[in-house]
Amino acid sequence: MAKVKFKTMSKKILFQLLYSLVMFGLGYIIALLIAHRFNYGLKEVMLSEGLILILIGALLSPKSNNPIINLQGVGQRNANAISYQDLEVTRQEQEMERASADYYKNYFRHNVVKSVFSNLTFLFTGIIIIIFSLNIL
């Protein structure tokens, strides 16, 4: 079981790195076009691209299940009652999920904050572009 998970995880990481290299090529072409069109240095444009991609990846990665943010009752007199009812329904749903037999077996799937694996491509690409722009590679 652990070997299967390791194999699938390593495949996913390999594909993410492959996609990152494809996005690196696309980013390099875009950096060349921007540097040529606006007379900027290629290093500065690539460094900016890398930072932007890391920021996008960092902002897209966290995913949460937060029932507190609810704008349904805003502006109404009974906004507190509506929010309370929504929280109670969410709490009862979570209690029912926890009562099921496979909740703790799939604990990481039910986490409050989980990382979206596919958005790591942006982070990997940003790091690769920054390393390339600093001539470390």
N, C-alpha and C positions, 0 to 999 in steps of 0.2 A: 504493500500500500504506500509506504513512504517512498519507495523507488519510483512508483508511478507519478506521485506528486512532484518529485524532484525532476523527473524527465519532462513533465508538462511545464513546470515552472522554468526550466532551463530553455525549453523551446520558445516559450513566450518571451523570455529575456533576449534570446537570439533574434527573434523576429523584431522586437522593439529596437535593438541595435541596428538591424538591417534597415528598418524604416527610418531610423535616425540618420543613417548614412545617405539614404535617398533624400531626406529633407535637408541634409547638409549640402548636397549638390545643388538642390533648388535654392537654398539660401545663398550659396556662393554665387550663383548666376544672378540672383536679385541684387546682391551686394555689388557685383561688377557693374550692373546696369545703373544702380544708384550712384556709385562712385564716378562712373563715366559721365552721367547726365548732369550731376550737380557739383562736379569737381571736388569731391571729398576723397580722403584717403581710404583705401580699401580696408586697412586695419581698423580704422575708426568705425566704418560702416558695419563691418562684421562683428566688432565688439558690441555695438549697439544692438544688432540683430540677436546676438547671443543672450544679452541681458533681457531683451524683450521676450525671447522664447522661454527663458528660465522663469520670468515673471508669469507668463501665460500658463506654463506648466504647473507652477506653484499654486496659481489661483484656480486652476481646473482640477487639481488632484484631490483636494478634500471633498468628501461627499458625506452629508449627514442626514439623519432622520430627525429633524427638529420640529416637533409639533407646536412649539411655543409661538412661533411667528405665524400669526393668523390675523388677517386684515378683514375678516368677514363682518365683524360687528363694529367696525370703526365708525364713529359718528352717530351711533344709536344709543338710546338710553340704557339698553340692557346689554351693552358691550361686554361687561364683566361676566354676566350670566352666560353669554354665548361662548366666551373664551373658556369659562369653567366647564361647560358641557363638552366642548371639544377636547379639553384636556382629560376629562373623565372617560370619554369614549376611547381616547388613545391609550390611557392607562389600562382600561379593561381589555383592549385588544392585545396589549403587550403581556398582560397577565395570562391571557388565553394562549398566546404563543409560548410563553415560558412553561405552561403546564403540559405542552406537547412533549412527546418522548424524544424527538430529535432536535430540540432547541439547543441543548448544550453540546450535542454532537457537531452542530453547525454554528458554533459560537461566533466565529469570526465573520460569518455572513450576517449576523444580527448585531454587530457592533454599532455604536452610535456614530463614530467617525471611521470611515474606511477609505482606503486609498484606491482610486480608480487606476487600474494598472495601465490602461491604454494611453493615458495622458502623460505617462513617464517619457513618451517619445519626445515631447517638447523639452523636457528637462535634459534628456540625453543629448538632443540636438543642440540646445543652447550651450551645454558644457563643451561639446565637440567644437562648435564654432568659436567659442572664446579661446579654447586651447589653440586652435588653428590660427586665430588672429594674433595671439601673443607669440607666435613662432616657436612654441614648445614642441609641436608635433614635427 
